[in-house]
């Protein structure tokens, strides 16, 4: 396994892009996430994404990633094995992931936060009037 899996640690943005060009997949093995930038980066770079099906990654639709039962390393391993041994076409998940990731620009996220903040402020304002 050591000759096939690299644990690379913290990298700069340029190093991440270089690594992603050669990556066969990105595994997000967290059992708890609020929002995974690693998952978003994988989708944006067109790298197949494997994750546990946890609450914090519900924003990633099933048609964009391979999701497996939470806290089951065995099911994660089996799904990777299945994809690598068979000729299952993962290109559609990659394509869908690229489209999903394109919705997460800094401007679009900032606008969502701005709108959410305004809704909260308006809701609280009406309670005090």
C-alpha positions as CSV (number, residue, x, y, z in Angstrom):
1,X,0.0,0.0,0.0
2,X,2.9,2.4,0.7
3,X,3.9,2.4,-2.9
4,X,0.4,3.4,-3.9
5,X,-0.8,5.9,-1.3
6,X,1.0,9.2,-0.4
7,X,0.4,11.0,2.9
8,X,1.6,14.5,1.9
9,X,0.6,16.7,4.8
10,X,0.2,20.5,4.6
11,X,0.9,21.9,1.1
12,X,0.7,25.3,-0.6
13,X,-2.0,26.0,-3.2
14,X,0.4,25.4,-6.1
15,X,1.6,22.2,-4.6
16,X,-2.0,21.0,-4.1
17,X,-2.7,21.7,-7.8
18,X,0.4,19.7,-8.8
19,X,-0.5,16.8,-6.6
20,X,-4.2,16.8,-7.8
21,X,-3.1,16.5,-11.4
22,X,-1.6,13.1,-10.6
23,X,-4.1,12.0,-7.9
24,X,-6.4,9.0,-8.7
25,X,-8.8,10.0,-6.0
26,X,-9.2,12.1,-2.8
27,X,-10.5,10.4,0.3
28,X,-12.2,12.5,3.0
29,X,-12.2,10.1,5.9
30,X,-13.5,12.5,8.5
31,X,-16.3,11.2,10.7
32,X,-17.2,14.8,11.5
33,X,-17.1,17.8,9.2
34,X,-18.8,21.2,9.2
35,X,-17.8,21.9,5.6
36,X,-14.9,20.2,3.9
37,X,-12.7,22.5,1.8
38,X,-10.7,19.4,0.8
39,X,-13.9,17.9,-0.7
40,X,-14.7,21.1,-2.5
41,X,-11.1,21.4,-3.8
42,X,-11.2,17.8,-5.1
43,X,-14.5,18.5,-6.9
44,X,-13.2,21.7,-8.4
45,X,-10.0,20.0,-9.7
46,X,-11.9,17.1,-11.2
47,X,-10.5,14.5,-8.9
48,X,-12.8,11.6,-7.9
49,X,-14.0,12.0,-4.3
50,X,-14.6,9.3,-1.7
51,X,-16.3,10.2,1.6
52,X,-18.2,8.8,4.5
53,X,-21.9,9.7,4.2
54,X,-21.9,12.1,7.1
55,X,-24.1,15.1,7.9
56,X,-21.3,17.7,7.2
57,X,-20.9,16.4,3.7
58,X,-24.6,16.3,2.8
59,X,-24.0,19.3,0.6
60,X,-22.1,17.0,-1.8
61,X,-24.8,15.1,-3.8
62,X,-24.4,11.4,-4.4
63,X,-24.0,12.1,-8.2
64,X,-20.7,13.9,-7.4
65,X,-18.9,11.6,-5.1
66,X,-18.7,8.0,-3.9
67,X,-20.2,8.0,-0.4
68,X,-20.1,5.0,1.9
69,X,-21.6,4.1,5.3
70,X,-20.2,6.3,8.1
71,X,-17.4,4.9,10.3
72,X,-17.0,1.8,8.1
73,X,-13.4,1.8,6.9
74,X,-14.2,-1.6,5.3
75,X,-17.0,-0.2,3.1
76,X,-14.7,2.7,2.1
77,X,-11.9,0.2,1.2
78,X,-14.4,-2.0,-0.8
79,X,-15.8,1.0,-2.7
80,X,-12.2,2.1,-3.7
81,X,-11.4,-1.5,-4.7
82,X,-14.6,-1.8,-6.7
83,X,-13.8,1.4,-8.7
84,X,-10.2,0.5,-9.2
85,X,-10.8,-3.1,-10.3
86,X,-13.8,-2.5,-12.6
87,X,-14.3,-0.3,-15.5
88,X,-17.0,1.8,-13.7
89,X,-17.2,5.1,-15.4
90,X,-16.5,7.8,-12.8
91,X,-16.5,10.6,-15.4
92,X,-20.1,11.6,-14.8
93,X,-19.4,12.1,-11.1
94,X,-16.3,14.1,-11.9
95,X,-18.4,16.2,-14.4
96,X,-21.1,16.8,-11.9
97,X,-18.6,17.7,-9.2
98,X,-17.0,20.3,-11.4
99,X,-20.5,21.9,-11.9
100,X,-21.2,21.8,-8.2
101,X,-17.9,23.3,-7.3
102,X,-18.4,26.2,-9.8
103,X,-21.3,27.3,-7.6
104,X,-18.9,28.0,-4.7
105,X,-17.1,31.1,-5.8
106,X,-16.0,33.7,-3.2
107,X,-18.6,36.1,-4.5
108,X,-21.5,33.7,-4.4
109,X,-20.7,32.5,-0.9
110,X,-20.3,36.1,0.3
111,X,-23.7,37.0,-1.2
112,X,-25.3,34.0,0.5
113,X,-23.9,35.1,3.9
114,X,-25.0,38.7,3.3
115,X,-28.5,37.6,2.5
116,X,-28.6,35.3,5.4
117,X,-27.4,38.1,7.7
118,X,-30.0,40.4,6.4
119,X,-32.7,37.8,7.0
120,X,-31.6,37.4,10.6
121,X,-31.4,41.1,11.2
122,X,-34.9,41.7,9.7
123,X,-36.3,38.8,11.8
124,X,-34.8,40.1,15.0
125,X,-35.8,43.7,14.2
126,X,-39.5,42.7,14.0
127,X,-39.3,41.2,17.4
128,X,-38.3,44.5,19.0
129,X,-40.7,46.8,17.2
